[in-house]
């Protein structure tokens, strides 16, 4: 569970998601971005990172 392996798996998915968001904004900007919508869209991306970090802290500790 090294960071390199984590990035090799999740970075392509994050790249795809971010590029689709940028393309959508360039084609037609959103009229108004609400915080709740932004939070809901970020949660699926942060969940794997949070789980990975939690597992590292539980197995190896903070140091």
N, C-alpha and C positions, 0 to 999 in steps of 0.2 A: 504494500500500500504506500508506495512512494508518490510524491507529488507528480512526477513525470508520467507515471502510469495513469493517474487520475486525469491529467490534462490530455493525454492521448485519447482517452475515451470520451471525455465531455467537451473538450474544446471544439471539435467539429460541429457538435450539436449547438453549442453556444454561438459559433460563427454563423451557422445557418439561420438561427433565430434572429440574431442581430442584423444580418444582411437583409432579411425579409422586412424587418422593422424599418431600416434605413430606406429601403426601396419604397415602402409604403408611404413614408413621410415625404420623400422626394416627389412622388407622383401626385399625391394629394395630402397636404398637411392636415393633421387633426384640428378640428375647430377649437377644442379645449381638452387638455389632458388632465383627468382627475387623478388624485392620489390613490383612490381605491382601485381604479383600473390598473394603474401602474404597479401597485403592490401585488395584485392578483397575477399579473403577468411575470413578475420577478420571482415569486415564490417557487414555481417549479424549477427554476434555474438554481436557486439557492438551496433547495432541499438536499440534493446529492452532496453538495459541499458541506452543509451542516452535518449530515449523517457521517460523512467521511471524517470530518474534524472531531466529532464526538467519539467515533470509534478509535481514532488515534489517541485521544486523551484518555480514554478508558483503558486501552491496552498498554500504552507506553508512558503515560503521565505527561505533565506539561513540560518537563525538561528533557 
